[in-house]
Amino acid sequence: MTARDVLLGATAGHGRCTVVRAPKVGILATGDELVAPGNALAAGQIFSSVPAGLAALVTAFGGIPVPLGIAQDTPDALAAGLANAEACEVLMTIGGASVGDHDLVHAALRDWGVDLNFWKIAMRPGKPLMYGRRLSSAGEQHVIGLPGNPVSGMVCARIFVAPLLAALLGRSRESLQSQYLPLAASRPANGPRRHYMRARIEVSGTGVRQVRALARQDSSLTSVLAAANALIDTPADAPETEGGAMVEVLPLDF
């Protein structure tokens, strides 16, 4: 509750108010190649950037981020990292959800008691996404396995985690809903997976709000995601779309 909410309740004579506790959201990165930002990189290593971005997203949408560090690519390390999430209402794992020899998260989650509802979805960026539930000592947990690719992980979190937090908090999802805006320029035909194109909402020279897909859509480019303030929701197998056509847009407000 904000100070204004408290004032309003007191003005109406309420001595007590019923509230919803903000959900704790565990964030567990996985991978031998990851190093926490601020440390030096050795050969073959990269910075673990996704947890920081996810923590900011969770805070923006009303949750309490619980950093769980980086689990190495061994069953024992993953089991230890998962055990630290026992008190969380939501757990997000990052990486290790594909089909390579070192992608162990799927099996680790099953061993931990997670009932997986789905694994892999027809969208880009973000194909290797998992979701399941688990009964813990704190009650039912929602478990989301996010891709390790930073852009894919953040896009999936906006589409799936933000609405989940709104539901857990009993908040309206109106601000998360898509809107329709005209394209500033033509959009190419899409392939077989639903594509969330990084884009910018802008105002044209004639004062019309419109949306422009950014030129580079490679999911390795975090700078493009940072420059975006919206996602254009492009259906699978959509044909080329001319400028001026109305398209579905999701705001990026975190």
N, C-alpha and C positions, 0 to 999 in steps of 0.2 A: 504494500500500500504506500502511496505517496503521502506527503504531508497534507496535501489537499484532500485526499481520501479520508485521512484520519479526522481532519477538521469537519468534513461533511458528516461523517458518522456521529461525531460528538454533538454537532449542531442539531442533529435529528434525535438526540437523547439516548443513543446507544452506548451502554457501558461496556459491551463486549461485541466483537465482530468475528464471524467465522471466516477463516482464510485458508488458502491452500499452500502447503509448504512447497517451496521451490525444489524441483527435482535435482538430485545430484547426478551428474553425468560424467562417468569415467571415460578417460581418453587414453587408450593404450596403443602406442606405436609398436610396430614389429619389424625386425630386419637387422641383420648383422652389419649392413652397410650404413646404418644411420648414426649420426652424431648430433648431440644437442647443440643448438645455436650458441655461439660464444666460445666454442672449443675449436681446436685446430683439426683440420681434415688430414687424414692419411690417404694413400693411394686407394682408389676404389670406394671412397666414402662420400656421402652427401649429407647435408644438413637435414635434420628432422623438422621440417617446416610446418607440416600439416597440424600437429597438436596445437601450436600457437594460434593458427587461424581458427581451428575448431573451438578453442577455449573462448576466443572473442565472439564467435557466432553464438555459442551457448549462452554467454552472458547477455548478448543483445536480445535474445529471445526468452530471457527470464529464467534460465537454468543456472546451476552452480557447477562450474567445471571442476573436475577432480583429476589432475594430471597423474597418470600412472607410469610415466617414464617410457623406456624403450625395452621391449623384450627381445632377446636374441632368438635366432631361428633354431631353437631346440624345444622339444616337447616340455621339458622341465621348466625352462625359462618362461614359456607361454603359460603353463599351469600356474606358476608363481605370480605372474602378472595378473592373470584373471582372478586369482584368489583375492587380490587387493581391491577388487571391484564389488565385493560382496554387499556393501552397504549402499550401492548406487542403484537408483531406479532405472537408469539408462546406462548402457555401456557401448562405447564406440571403439572398435578396433580398426587399425589402419594398416593396410597392406596384408600380404600373405594369403589372399583369398582367390588367387588364380589357380593354375594347374601345374605349376613348376615343381621341381624336386624340393625346393625350400619353402613352398607355400603350404604351411602347416596349420594355419588358423582354423580352417574348416574342421579338421579332425579334433583340434584342441577344444573348440566350442562344443562339439558333440560330447567329448569326454567330460566336459564341465557340467553337462546336463542341459544344454540349450537345445530346444526343439526348433529346428530351422524350418521356417515357412517357405522361404525361397532363396535361391542362389543363382545369380546371373540374371540380368534384365536386358531387354533390347533397347538400350539408350546409349547415347554418347554425349559427353564423356561419362564413363561410369559403369561399364558392363559388369565387372565382377563385384556386384553388391550382394550382401547377404542380410537377411533379417530373421530373427527368431525370438523366442521367449524362454524364460527360465524362472523357476521358483527359487527364491533365495530366502535367507533369514529375514530380509527386509520386505519380503513380498514378491510380487511379480516384477521381473526385470525385462526391459526391452533391450535387445542386443542387435546392433547394426554393425556389420562388417563392411567398412568403406574401402575403396581402392586406395592403393598407396600413392598413385599419381596425385600431386597436390591439387591441380585443377579439378580432376575427376572427384576427388574426395570432398572438396568444398561445394561443388555443384550438387552432388548427391546429398550432402548435409542440408543445403538450402531446400531441396525438393522433398526430402523425407524426414529429416530430423526437426526442422523448424515447425512443421505442422504437428509432429508428435509432441513437442514441448508445449505448443498452444493447447493441445487436447488435455495434457496432463495438468496444466494450470487452469483449465476451464475458461480460457480466453477465446474471444472471437478470432476467427481465422480470416476475417475480411481483409486485413492488411497484407495477407499472404496470397490472396487470390490474384489470378491473372487479369489482365486488362487487354483491350484491343486498340492497337495504334497502327497508323499507316507506315508502310516501309519507306524509308528515305531513298533507297536504291534497290534495284532488283536483287533477288536472292536465288542462288543456284538450286537445281533439283537436289533432293535429298536421297540417301540410300535406304537400306532396309531397317535402320535403327532410328528411333526418335532422337532428334538432335536438339540440344539446348545450346543455341549459338550465343556466344558472348556478344553483347551489344551495348549501345548507349542510347538512352532517351534524350532527345534534344528538341529545340524549338527552331523551326525553319525561318527563313527570312521573312515569310509572310505571317509568322506568329502561330503556326500550326505545330502541335506536339507530334513528334514522329519518332521512329526508332530506326537506328542504323546498325546493321551487323558489322562488327569490326573485321578488318581485312584478313587477319590471321586467326585461324580457329584451331591450331594445333594444341592439343591438351597438355603439352609440355611447357606452354608459355604462361607462367604465372603473371607476367607483366600485363598480358592482355586481360586476364581476369581482374587485375587491379584497376585497369582502365575502364572496365565495364561497370554499368549501373543497372543492367537488366539482362535477362536471357530471353531470346526468341524461341518459343516452343514450336519446333518444326516437326510435323508428323512424319512417320516412316513413309518413304516412297513419294513424298510430296513433289509435285512438278516445280519447275522454275517459276518464281513468282515475281511479277513486275513491280517496280516502284509505285507507291500509292495504294497498293492492296493492303487490306487490314489483316494483321497477324496477331497471334496471341503472345503476350509478353508477361514475364514474371519479373517484378522488381527485385533488385539486389540491394537491400537496405540494412546491411550489417557491416 
